[in-house]
Amino acid sequence: MPLHAQQFFDDVLELPFHQYAIVGDSLYATPQPNSPLRLGIDFAPTIRHGEYDGLRLRVVHLERGVLDTATLRFVDHGTLERRDAARGLTTGRDGYAVIRDWHDHSSQRPWLGADGTGLCTAIEQYVHVWFPQAVESRLPALPIARPTPTTGTRPRSR
């Protein structure tokens, strides 16, 4: 059973990246143009094969490699609450707040019913730390008192 990563990243998260690619089950993005930093997002595995409890974010420098890794768990961001409530799953029950790529309903996306709002907000906050937006150029401040043009010469002080 595939994770349907393309649909998860496009439909559930709707991230505002202009340049990104999804390869396999991972998203790779360049949040800031001309930066040597890249963002990688993939599914964070649990101890069970084919089971995931969140997303793993990585900041990668083109020359230095991985600079930072963070895991955003589905349970912490309310991602699968609606889906689990519909299935009658509660905290501590097998399958709660995880997605699996080996469940019985192979035609159904394992994250169907997910709400990506909390995850998207957390990802955006993480991205702002590593990829700060370029400072907008501001118009120079106007002086408090403007000099007035003079037409004549000043009288000399004696």
Secondary structure, DSSP 8 states (H G I E B T S, - for coil): ----HHHIIIIII----SSEEEETTEEEE-SSTT-SEEEEEEEEE-SSTTEEEEEEEEEEETTTEEEEEEEEETGGGTTTHHHHHHHT--TTSTTTT-EESS-S-TTS-TTTT---HHHHHHHHHHHHHHS------------SS-----SS------
